[in-house]
Amino acid sequence: MISPLKDIMIGLTLAIGVGLIYKDRKDGEMDRINRFYKRQAAREAKQQQQQQQQQEGIHDAESILAQDSGDVCVQKAFELVQQTSIVLQPRQMLVLALASVASATAEAFATQDPKALEIADHQHHGSHEPESDGVVVRCRSCGAPVAYKKDYIELHDTSNAVGSRREAVLGDDAEIFTFVNPSRAEFELAGFKKVVGLEGEVFSKKATVFDDYSWRDIRCSSCKRHIGWAFYHDELQQCINTQLVESITAKRAKEKLLASTAEKERKAEIVRKELEGQCLFAAAGWWTYEVCYKKEVRQFHQEADGSRPSDWSMGVYVPDAQEKDTGYEGTDVVQYFAGGQHCDENGELRSTKVVYSCCKSRPKDISVEKVDEPALCTYLISVCVPSLCDTEQDEEQDAAENELIIESCKEKFDATHADAPKPSTFAGLRWSTVISEDSSELDWARRMQFAD
């Protein structure tokens, strides 16, 4: 005979286990969407202001919320709470945190790298204020803003699609289409006029799903996860390339002067002082990249226990004197790494070129900006070194001239394709990597209530 006490203990154990699993799942989802509550937080903050006006110090705390954002806002507000001995209820503390996150999200839109923001228009204005009533599409991994739902567009060419389905969250008649890559993996694409993200520098026609278009990778500007592609019409790209070549030719004398041996050596010395004996790490999805100055570049996946089940070399350092026929021109500091792990796809050894430069994003710390793979098992890694920014010449002027070239080419393209439904540029987002704020998947979170 089984003891009732034993049955009760077994039941309690199962209940506790299920409860913990449920709690872990919800906690994980909340981490991804904790930045989705800008509107709710604003309303809560306003109500708290009205209720607490008679209490000393609350007005000052909310003034800080209106003036600052992110961690600075939280720090100042909580310092003021401590100084004035104001007792905040748990709900008030939550509203304070959510308001800060919402403000930081708006600031992220306003301060993104202009060159990475406008894919369709190439306006590249200095700031991009989000509209207050715009529904935001966000990265599923980190919650960073990716696009506005109002910028969704129908794909002009679906001849290479293998399937489609309705997606009501994008509109009553909205569709997303399924394509297949060379590895036979399926992925769903949704079209957008504009996106927020880090756009790769390398154009490719390989395995493009839209005829007459080349593409560049788009990654989340926060977590660097791959979220889609920017597509450029071949005629637009040809126009841009032609005019850029003409512009570069006109400045050749100046560029030769800047590319002098003395200039390169000066920059190389700056990089040496900053990075000698150090390694940089950058996480990009499942992989982590390790760049060790003048030693080796590695790619690995690290488990929670610290083990590395996948870990291989992307090349060991090749001294400048041994590198032949690189074809590289410019003043950026470049290091070459060769003889890495064997590549099964093409039978060659992995190799990497690391470029140290002053990045347009102007980060405060030395960091890996992006990792590209322009050819199979051949990698290009861009490293931002802020101390090199002081050596750049006429960077803003060159960027402005490039924007004029792009705008001029767009106008020519639009004029000659007025009757054709082909955009000059557009973005295709991998729908599995992003989510709209008003998606039904988040209904459970919107229904959550927090007790005082």
N, C-alpha and C positions, 0 to 999 in steps of 0.2 A: 504494500500500500504506500502510495506517494504522500509524503507529508504536505498538508496545506501550506505550512510555513515555507517549505521549499518552493512550491508553486508561486507563492507571493513574491519571494526573493527573485525568482527567475523573471517574473513579469516586470518587477521594478527595474531589474538590470536592463532588460530589452527596452523599456520605456525611456530610461535615462540615455541609453546608447542612441536611440532614434532621435531623441531631443537634441543631443550634442551634434549629431550629423546635420540635422536641420538648421541648428544655430550656426554651424560653420559655413553652411551653404549661403545662408542669408548674409552673414558677415562679409563673405567674399563678394557677393553681388553689391552690397552697400558700398564697398570700397570703390567699385567701378562707377557707381551712379551718384556718389555723394556730392558731385558738383552740378547735378541736374536741377537744383531747386532754387534757381535765381528768383523766379517770380514769387514762389511760396515764401522764401526767406525775406523778400522785400516787404510783403504784406505783414509777415510776423513782426519784423523789425518796427514797422509803422505802428502796429497795435501796441507793442511794448513801449514805444515812445509815448503814446497817448496815455497809457496806464501809469507810467512812471514819472510823468513830468513833475509831479509834486515832490519827488524824492531828490535829495541833493546829489549831484554828480552824474545822474543818468544822462542828462542833456549833453554833458561833455563827452561821455562815452560814445554816444551816437554821432556826435560831430566827428569823432575820430573815424567811425565807420564810413562817414560820407567823404572823408578826405583821403584815407589810406586804403590799401588793399592787401590781401594775402597775409603773410606772417607778420608784417609790420603792423597791420591793423589789429590783429589779434593781440599782439604783444602790448601795444599802447592801451587798448581797451581794458585788458586784464590788469595792467599796472594801475590804471586809474581806479578800477574797482577795488584793488587792494588798498590804495592810498585813502580812499574815501569811506572804506569799511562798508560798502554797499553789499547787501546779501542778495545774490541772484538765484532764482529758482532754476532747476535743471532745464526747464523749457527755454528760459531766457538765455542760458549758456549755449544751448543748441542753436538758437536763432542767431546769436552772435557769431558762432562758427560758420553757419551756413551763409550768412551775409558776406563774410569774408571770402569764402570760396567763390560765391557768385561774382563778387567784385574782381577777384583774381582771374576768373574766366573771361570777363569783359576785357580786362587788361591784356590777356593773352591774345585776343583778337586784335587789339589796338597796337600791339608792339611786335607782332610777328615779323620775321624777315620779309620785307616787301617783295623781294624777287620770288619768294616761295609762295606768296599768297595768290596773286592774280594769274591764273593759268589762261583764262579765256581772253581777258581784256588787256593784260600786260600793262595796266596803268601803273602799278607799283607805287601807289601813293604812300606817303610817310606813315599814315595811320588808317586803320580800318575799323571804325566804330560799328559794332553790331546794332541792328535795328531792334528796338525794344520788343517788337511783336514777332520777331523771326524765330521759328522753331529750328533748333540746331541739331545737326547730325553729328554724332560723336564717335570717337574711337572706342571700340568695345573693350580694349585692353586697359586703357588708362582714363577714359572719359574726356580727353582733350577735344576741343572743337575741331571739326573736320570740314563741315560745309553747312550752308543753310538749305533747308528743305525747299524753299521757294526757288532755288537755283537748279532744281531737278529738270532735266530735259530728256526727251525721247531720243533714243539712239537712232541716228539717221540711216544706219546700215546694219541689218541683222542677218545678212545672207550667210554669214559663217556661224551663226548661233545654232545650237542643237536642241534648244528648248526655251521655254519662257513661262512666266506665271505672273498673275496679277499681284501687285503690292499696294494694298489699300492705303498704307500709311503715307505713301508718296502722292496719292491722288486717286480719284475714282477710276480713271482709265490708265493709271500708271502700270508699266510692265518692267520687269527686270529679266534679262536674258542670260541663258547659260551657254558658256563657251568651253572649249576643251584645249588644253595646252599640249605641247609635244609629248609630255609624259603621260598623256591620257587622263590627267586630272581635270575634273570639271570645276568651274567657278562661275559665280553669278556676278554680272556687272549692272550697275545703275549709272546713268549719265548725268553729269552736272556741268554747268557753265563755269563755276568757280569752285575752288577747294582751298583749304588751308593745309599746308604740309611742306615737307622738304622734298624738293624735286631734284632728281639726279642730273648729272651733267652729260651723261652719255646717251645719245640717240641710237635707236636700234630699229631695224625693219624685221628682225628675226621673229618669226611666228606671230606677226601682228594679226589681230583679229579684224582689223578694219583696213580694207584695201585703200591704197593711196595715202596712208598715214604711217608715220614712225612714232615711236613711243619712248617715254622716259619714266622710270619708277617714281612713285610718290610714297613717302613714308610719313608716319605720324610725327609731327614736330615735337611731341613730348617723349613718347616711349620708343620712337624710331621703328615701329612695326610697319611692315609693308601693307598699304591699304589700297593701292590701285596704280593707275598709270595716267600720265598726261599724253594726249595724242595731238600730233602736229601734222597738218596737211603737207604733203611733199612740196607743193608749189610755194607755200609760205616758208618752209624751211630753206628751200633753195634761194628764195629772195633774201632772207635774212643772212644766209651764209655769204652770198655774193656781195651784199653791201658791207658786211663786216670785214670781208677780205679787202675791199677797197679802202675802208677806213683804216685798217691796220697798215696797209701799204703806205698810206699818206703819212703815218706816224713812224715809219720804220727807223728813221734816223734817231728819233728820240728813244725808241725802244732799244736800239742797239746800245745807246749810251747807258740806259738803265740796266741793261743786261751785261754790263761789263764784269770782268772777273772780280774786280774790287767790290762791287755791289753784292755779288753772290757770296763772296767770302765773308763780308760783313754780316749778312743774314745768317749764314751757316754758323758763325760764331755765336750769334744770339740764340739760335736753336740749341747749340751744344751746351751753353751755360744753363739753359732751362731744362734740358732733358737728359743730359749725360748720366748714365747709370740708373735711369728710371724706365718704367714700363707704363703704358697707358692701357686702360681697359674700356671697352664699349660693348654694351649688351644690345643686340638687335634680334628680337624675337627669341627663338630657341637657342641661338648661338651667342657666344661671347668672343670678342676679338681682343687679342693682346698684342700690342705694338711695343717692342723693346728697342730703344734707340741704338742703332748700329749693331744690333745683335740678331733678333729674329722676330717674325710675326707668326702668331699661332691663332688657331680657331678651335674652340672647344665648347662642350656643353657640360655644365656643372650641376650635379644633383644637390639636393638639400643637405646631404651629409658631407658635401665637399668633394665627393668623387667625380672623376671626369671620364665617363664611359666612351665619349667621343672626343678625341683630342689629337689634332695633327698640325704639322708645320705648313705654313703658307710661304715659307722661304727664309733663308738666312741671309744676312747682310752681305752685299757685294760692294767692296770699296769702289769709289768713283773711278779710280785709275783703271779698274778692270772692266768697267761697263763700257760696251762698244755700241756705237750707232744708236743712241737712244732717241734721237730726233727731237729732244725736248728743248724748247726755247722759252726764256723767261727768267725772272729773278727769284722765283720761289725755290725753297730748299727741297731737293728731291733725293730720296734714298731708294735703292733698289734691293730687293730680296729675291733670291732664286734658289732652286734646288729643294723645294718643299716636298711634301708627300706626293706620291704617284697619283695621278688623276685617271680614274677608270674611263671617263668619258672620251678623252682624246689621247691617252697613253703618255702624256707629258707630265713633267714635274710642276707643281704649283709655284707661282711666282707673284710678287706683289710690288707695286710702286707706291711709296708713301710720300705725299706732298705736304710740306709744312708751310702754312701761309697765314696771312691775316684774312680771316673769313668775313664775309659781308654781314653775317649774323652777329659779329662782334661779341662773342661770349666773354665773360670775365675771367674764366679759368682756361687753362690748356685742356683741350678735349678733342675726341674724335668726332668729326662732324658727320661723316657718312662713309659707308663701305659700298663700292660698286664692283660689279663683275662684268667689265666690257667684253670679255671673251671667256670661253670655258676655262675655269681654274686659273685665270689671270685676273688679279684684283687691283683696284685703285682705292687707296685709303686717303682721305683728306683729314689733316690734323690742324686744328685752329690754335695758333700761338699768338695771344694778344699783344705780346711785346713786339711782334713784327709789324703791327699796325702803324707804328710811328714811322716806319720806313716806306710806306706806300706813297706813290706819287700820283696825283690827279685821279684818285680812285672814283670820287663822286662825279667828276666831269665825264669820265669814261662810261660810268653807269648811265648817266643821263643821255649820252649820245647813243648808247645801245638801245635805250628805251625808245628814242626817236626813230631809230631804224626799224624796230619791231612794229611800232605803231604805223609807220609808213607802209610797211609790207602788208600789214593787216588791212589797211584801207585799200590797197591795190587788189588784194585777194577778194575782199567783199565786193568791190566794184565789178570785178570780172566774174563773180559767182552769185550775182544778185538773184538769179532765177533758180539756182541750185540749192538744195537743202543741206549742203555740206558746210559745216562750221570750219573756220580756220584752225581753231584749237578747242578742245574740250577734255574733260576728265572722266575716266571710268573708275568708279569705286567698287572694290570687292565687297559685296553686300554682307558677306559673312563676317567682315572685320569692323563694320560700323553699325550704329543703331540710332534711330531717330528718338528724340526726347519724348515724343507722344506715342511711341510704340506700345502696343498692348502688352508686350513682354514686361513692361515696367509698371503695369497696373497695380500689382501687389505693393509696390513701393509707394505709389501715390496714395494708396488707401491707408498707409500706416499713420497712426496717430500717436503723439507723444504726450503722456500725462504730465501735468505740473508736479 
